[in-house]
Amino acid sequence: MNNYRKYIPSIILIGIILFYILMGNDIFSSFAGEQDRIFWDKKYQTESYIFGKEPVEFLMEHIDILPRGKALDIAMGEGRNAVFLAKNGFDVDGVDISEVAIKKALMLAQEKEVKIHAFVADLETYTMPRNTYDVIACFYYLQRDLIPKMKEGLKRGGVIIYETYTIENMERGFQGPKNKDYLLKPNELLNFFRDFKVIYYREVVVNNKSAVASLIAQK
Ligand SMILES: C[S@@+](CC[C@H](N)C(=O)[O-])C[C@H]1O[C@@H](n2cnc3c(N)ncnc32)[C@H](O)[C@@H]1O
């Protein structure tokens, strides 16, 4: 019996390690998701639209070359881009982790007299429907492991329109994320879509306010 007891701490330790290996990733990603949700819900808890009601300029400038049909706005926030897509004839799904953002997006859609299908989901764990969208839009959100899923979500011939901050944004001291996990390296966005037909790519400083990479590419 005593011989057996001396193994108990090791058995517990092995159990903990196995538990972490089998479950750990899910537990930590749902914990991270919860943190994101709390952070963004708080940020959006204002009457005003913190990112405004007008779409991202890059989307506005290129709306005419996007194939009409079903569009998904990834991390759509308060809906400025989703509503613009709907105004331009798209059948729009919009997803965000923040319920507050989703409610504001639906209010904006109502104000602009369009319909969007807006839903709350954590993109860290979301299962993207395959071959579903003619357009996927992603603005100011970077989750590298989501990119293959976005590609799968597009129909053949479907188009991705993507713009977000580069590391230069932080280096220049512009407003935006400071964590490099959320900042693109030079050519990184372009390299993600090497297997697509790249229609447009740039890395620029916009209005001396933000440094971004912008891409349009077709599956
Ligand atoms: C900088 S905002 C951009 C919002 C919008 N794309 C725009 O351009 O106005 C980033 C958005 O990502 C959302 N977000 C952060 N983590 C997320 C997650 N794990 N799943 C879904 N959305 C998330 C936030 O709620 C927030 O709305």
The ligand as an SDF file (V2000), in Angstrom:
LIG
                    3D

 27 29  0  0  0  0  0  0  0  0999 V2000
  -11.1550   47.0610  -34.6420 C   0  0  0  0  0  0  0  0  0  0  0  0
  -12.7630   46.3550  -34.5420 S   0  0  0  0  0  0  0  0  0  0  0  0
  -13.2240   46.3790  -36.2370 C   0  0  0  0  0  0  0  0  0  0  0  0
  -14.7100   46.3940  -36.4370 C   0  0  0  0  0  0  0  0  0  0  0  0
  -15.1840   46.4560  -37.8890 C   0  0  0  0  0  0  0  0  0  0  0  0
  -14.5890   45.4610  -38.7360 N   0  0  0  0  0  0  0  0  0  0  0  0
  -14.9770   47.8140  -38.4520 C   0  0  0  0  0  0  0  0  0  0  0  0
  -14.1260   47.9750  -39.3420 O   0  0  0  0  0  0  0  0  0  0  0  0
  -15.6480   48.7540  -38.0120 O   0  0  0  0  0  0  0  0  0  0  0  0
  -12.4200   44.6490  -34.2140 C   0  0  0  0  0  0  0  0  0  0  0  0
  -13.6780   43.8010  -34.0100 C   0  0  0  0  0  0  0  0  0  0  0  0
  -13.3160   42.4530  -33.7900 O   0  0  0  0  0  0  0  0  0  0  0  0
  -14.2550   41.8810  -32.9010 C   0  0  0  0  0  0  0  0  0  0  0  0
  -13.6470   40.6790  -32.2990 N   0  0  0  0  0  0  0  0  0  0  0  0
  -12.5530   40.6170  -31.4940 C   0  0  0  0  0  0  0  0  0  0  0  0
  -12.2940   39.3400  -31.1580 N   0  0  0  0  0  0  0  0  0  0  0  0
  -13.2400   38.5820  -31.7740 C   0  0  0  0  0  0  0  0  0  0  0  0
  -13.5180   37.1950  -31.8120 C   0  0  0  0  0  0  0  0  0  0  0  0
  -12.7480   36.3260  -31.1650 N   0  0  0  0  0  0  0  0  0  0  0  0
  -14.5730   36.7680  -32.5330 N   0  0  0  0  0  0  0  0  0  0  0  0
  -15.3790   37.6440  -33.1930 C   0  0  0  0  0  0  0  0  0  0  0  0
  -15.1630   38.9670  -33.2060 N   0  0  0  0  0  0  0  0  0  0  0  0
  -14.1130   39.4330  -32.5050 C   0  0  0  0  0  0  0  0  0  0  0  0
  -14.5240   42.9860  -31.8980 C   0  0  0  0  0  0  0  0  0  0  0  0
  -15.7150   42.8270  -31.1970 O   0  0  0  0  0  0  0  0  0  0  0  0
  -14.5110   44.2000  -32.8200 C   0  0  0  0  0  0  0  0  0  0  0  0
  -15.8190   44.5080  -33.2400 O   0  0  0  0  0  0  0  0  0  0  0  0
  1  2  1  0
  2  3  1  0
  2 10  1  0
  3  4  1  0
  4  5  1  0
  5  6  1  0
  5  7  1  0
  7  8  2  0
  7  9  1  0
 10 11  1  0
 11 12  1  0
 11 26  1  0
 12 13  1  0
 13 14  1  0
 13 24  1  0
 14 15  1  0
 14 23  1  0
 15 16  2  0
 16 17  1  0
 17 18  1  0
 17 23  2  0
 18 19  1  0
 18 20  2  0
 20 21  1  0
 21 22  2  0
 22 23  1  0
 24 25  1  0
 24 26  1  0
 26 27  1  0
M  CHG  2   2   1   9  -1
M  END
$$$$
